[in-house]
Amino acid sequence: MAPLVFVLLVTAIKEAFEDFARYKMDQEVNARKIDCWRNGRWEQVAWKDLKVGDAVRITKENHQFPADMLLLQSSEEQGMCNIETSNLDGETNLKIKQAPGATWRL
């Protein structure tokens, strides 16, 4: 019985450390800044402070962004862009996305 308790205790401690490391990483990611259109101008806003409906600007310097976004416009032809989703699904190949026709022409 003692070996089982020892193994369960070690596993629980290991899981606690991993959870804490994930928590710290999430805090760091959520503190990243992105350009957000608010009050008639672009403002630097932390990812955690984005609200539904906020318009954000992705630039070459600021190329990472939160996952749940709708592409409205791109500097490429026909509103096309390549998105890497390795943080979400582990796939490292780029996925091609296109903005809706009504918005990429703006």
ZADO-1210 file (C-alpha; in nm, 4 decimals, padded with zeros to 6 digits):
<atoms>
<atom x="00.0000" y="00.0000" z="00.0000" code="MET" pos="1"/>
<atom x="00.2843" y="00.2411" z="00.0812" code="ALA" pos="2"/>
<atom x="00.4393" y="00.2180" z="-00.2680" code="PRO" pos="3"/>
<atom x="00.1040" y="00.3039" z="-00.4244" code="LEU" pos="4"/>
<atom x="00.0604" y="00.6063" z="-00.1983" code="VAL" pos="5"/>
<atom x="00.4163" y="00.7179" z="-00.2779" code="PHE" pos="6"/>
<atom x="00.3608" y="00.6905" z="-00.6540" code="VAL" pos="7"/>
<atom x="00.0295" y="00.8793" z="-00.6305" code="LEU" pos="8"/>
<atom x="00.1916" y="01.1510" z="-00.4180" code="LEU" pos="9"/>
<atom x="00.4823" y="01.1957" z="-00.6597" code="VAL" pos="10"/>
<atom x="00.2404" y="01.2058" z="-00.9546" code="THR" pos="11"/>
<atom x="00.0238" y="01.4666" z="-00.7800" code="ALA" pos="12"/>
<atom x="00.3269" y="01.6855" z="-00.7069" code="ILE" pos="13"/>
<atom x="00.4452" y="01.6542" z="-01.0678" code="LYS" pos="14"/>
<atom x="00.0989" y="01.7497" z="-01.1971" code="GLU" pos="15"/>
<atom x="00.0890" y="02.0505" z="-00.9625" code="ALA" pos="16"/>
<atom x="00.4228" y="02.1777" z="-01.0973" code="PHE" pos="17"/>
<atom x="00.3072" y="02.1319" z="-01.4575" code="GLU" pos="18"/>
<atom x="-00.0213" y="02.3113" z="-01.3856" code="ASP" pos="19"/>
<atom x="00.1667" y="02.6010" z="-01.2265" code="PHE" pos="20"/>
<atom x="00.4015" y="02.6241" z="-01.5265" code="ALA" pos="21"/>
<atom x="00.0989" y="02.6326" z="-01.7623" code="ARG" pos="22"/>
<atom x="-00.0628" y="02.9002" z="-01.5455" code="TYR" pos="23"/>
<atom x="00.2506" y="03.1187" z="-01.5618" code="LYS" pos="24"/>
<atom x="00.2756" y="03.0699" z="-01.9392" code="MET" pos="25"/>
<atom x="-00.0927" y="03.1626" z="-01.9814" code="ASP" pos="26"/>
<atom x="-00.0388" y="03.4782" z="-01.7758" code="GLN" pos="27"/>
<atom x="00.2549" y="03.5746" z="-01.9987" code="GLU" pos="28"/>
<atom x="00.0612" y="03.5098" z="-02.3205" code="VAL" pos="29"/>
<atom x="-00.2486" y="03.6971" z="-02.2023" code="ASN" pos="30"/>
<atom x="-00.0349" y="04.0003" z="-02.1134" code="ALA" pos="31"/>
<atom x="00.0891" y="04.0385" z="-02.4737" code="ARG" pos="32"/>
<atom x="-00.0186" y="04.3606" z="-02.6437" code="LYS" pos="33"/>
<atom x="-00.2027" y="04.4124" z="-02.9698" code="ILE" pos="34"/>
<atom x="-00.3249" y="04.7206" z="-03.1566" code="ASP" pos="35"/>
<atom x="-00.6979" y="04.7652" z="-03.0971" code="CYS" pos="36"/>
<atom x="-00.9267" y="05.0329" z="-03.2453" code="TRP" pos="37"/>
<atom x="-01.0907" y="05.2106" z="-02.9523" code="ARG" pos="38"/>
<atom x="-01.2139" y="05.5652" z="-02.9012" code="ASN" pos="39"/>
<atom x="-01.1374" y="05.6552" z="-03.2633" code="GLY" pos="40"/>
<atom x="-00.7690" y="05.5599" z="-03.2520" code="ARG" pos="41"/>
<atom x="-00.5350" y="05.2585" z="-03.2310" code="TRP" pos="42"/>
<atom x="-00.4449" y="05.1652" z="-02.8710" code="GLU" pos="43"/>
<atom x="-00.2130" y="04.9000" z="-02.7307" code="GLN" pos="44"/>
<atom x="-00.4347" y="04.6548" z="-02.5400" code="VAL" pos="45"/>
<atom x="-00.3453" y="04.3329" z="-02.3576" code="ALA" pos="46"/>
<atom x="-00.4933" y="04.0194" z="-02.5128" code="TRP" pos="47"/>
<atom x="-00.6857" y="03.9516" z="-02.1936" code="LYS" pos="48"/>
<atom x="-00.8632" y="04.2898" z="-02.2263" code="ASP" pos="49"/>
<atom x="-00.9976" y="04.2330" z="-02.5805" code="LEU" pos="50"/>
<atom x="-01.3740" y="04.2305" z="-02.6104" code="LYS" pos="51"/>
<atom x="-01.6052" y="04.0717" z="-02.8650" code="VAL" pos="52"/>
<atom x="-01.6313" y="04.3031" z="-03.1653" code="GLY" pos="53"/>
<atom x="-01.2954" y="04.4775" z="-03.1164" code="ASP" pos="54"/>
<atom x="-01.1083" y="04.5507" z="-03.4382" code="ALA" pos="55"/>
<atom x="-00.7382" y="04.4645" z="-03.4141" code="VAL" pos="56"/>
<atom x="-00.4464" y="04.5397" z="-03.6436" code="ARG" pos="57"/>
<atom x="-00.1847" y="04.2734" z="-03.7123" code="ILE" pos="58"/>
<atom x="00.1521" y="04.4020" z="-03.8343" code="THR" pos="59"/>
<atom x="00.4882" y="04.2466" z="-03.9191" code="LYS" pos="60"/>
<atom x="00.6210" y="04.3661" z="-03.5825" code="GLU" pos="61"/>
<atom x="00.3078" y="04.2502" z="-03.4003" code="ASN" pos="62"/>
<atom x="00.2351" y="03.9276" z="-03.5888" code="HIS" pos="63"/>
<atom x="00.0996" y="03.7086" z="-03.3089" code="GLN" pos="64"/>
<atom x="-00.2627" y="03.7402" z="-03.2086" code="PHE" pos="65"/>
<atom x="-00.5326" y="03.5576" z="-03.0098" code="PRO" pos="66"/>
<atom x="-00.6946" y="03.2586" z="-03.1775" code="ALA" pos="67"/>
<atom x="-01.0552" y="03.3722" z="-03.2149" code="ASP" pos="68"/>
<atom x="-01.0309" y="03.6325" z="-03.4880" code="MET" pos="69"/>
<atom x="-01.2187" y="03.7110" z="-03.8078" code="LEU" pos="70"/>
<atom x="-00.9960" y="03.8258" z="-04.0924" code="LEU" pos="71"/>
<atom x="-01.1474" y="04.1375" z="-04.2495" code="LEU" pos="72"/>
<atom x="-00.8633" y="04.2647" z="-04.4660" code="GLN" pos="73"/>
<atom x="-00.5101" y="04.1760" z="-04.5704" code="SER" pos="74"/>
<atom x="-00.2277" y="04.3533" z="-04.7507" code="SER" pos="75"/>
<atom x="-00.2110" y="04.0558" z="-04.9884" code="GLU" pos="76"/>
<atom x="-00.4175" y="04.0172" z="-05.3043" code="GLU" pos="77"/>
<atom x="-00.7810" y="03.9173" z="-05.2552" code="GLN" pos="78"/>
<atom x="-00.7516" y="03.9379" z="-04.8765" code="GLY" pos="79"/>
<atom x="-00.5410" y="03.6212" z="-04.8479" code="MET" pos="80"/>
<atom x="-00.3095" y="03.5394" z="-04.5586" code="CYS" pos="81"/>
<atom x="-00.1147" y="03.2430" z="-04.4203" code="ASN" pos="82"/>
<atom x="-00.1764" y="03.1445" z="-04.0597" code="ILE" pos="83"/>
<atom x="00.0325" y="02.9112" z="-03.8451" code="GLU" pos="84"/>
<atom x="-00.1788" y="02.7249" z="-03.5891" code="THR" pos="85"/>
<atom x="00.0886" y="02.5166" z="-03.4172" code="SER" pos="86"/>
<atom x="-00.0075" y="02.6538" z="-03.0738" code="ASN" pos="87"/>
<atom x="-00.3641" y="02.5351" z="-03.1266" code="LEU" pos="88"/>
<atom x="-00.3408" y="02.2017" z="-03.3040" code="ASP" pos="89"/>
<atom x="00.0301" y="02.1194" z="-03.3217" code="GLY" pos="90"/>
<atom x="00.0381" y="02.1400" z="-03.7030" code="GLU" pos="91"/>
<atom x="00.3312" y="02.3438" z="-03.8290" code="THR" pos="92"/>
<atom x="00.2160" y="02.3875" z="-04.1889" code="ASN" pos="93"/>
<atom x="00.0623" y="02.7220" z="-04.2837" code="LEU" pos="94"/>
<atom x="-00.3093" y="02.7440" z="-04.3490" code="LYS" pos="95"/>
<atom x="-00.4395" y="02.9813" z="-04.6154" code="ILE" pos="96"/>
<atom x="-00.7266" y="03.2039" z="-04.5048" code="LYS" pos="97"/>
<atom x="-00.9199" y="03.4647" z="-04.7003" code="GLN" pos="98"/>
<atom x="-01.1163" y="03.7657" z="-04.5807" code="ALA" pos="99"/>
<atom x="-01.4816" y="03.7886" z="-04.6892" code="PRO" pos="100"/>
<atom x="-01.5215" y="03.9562" z="-05.0304" code="GLY" pos="101"/>
<atom x="-01.7206" y="04.2451" z="-04.8851" code="ALA" pos="102"/>
<atom x="-01.4381" y="04.3500" z="-04.6503" code="THR" pos="103"/>
<atom x="-01.1086" y="04.2766" z="-04.8256" code="TRP" pos="104"/>
<atom x="-01.1881" y="04.5309" z="-05.0969" code="ARG" pos="105"/>
<atom x="-01.2178" y="04.8199" z="-04.8477" code="LEU" pos="106"/>
</atoms>
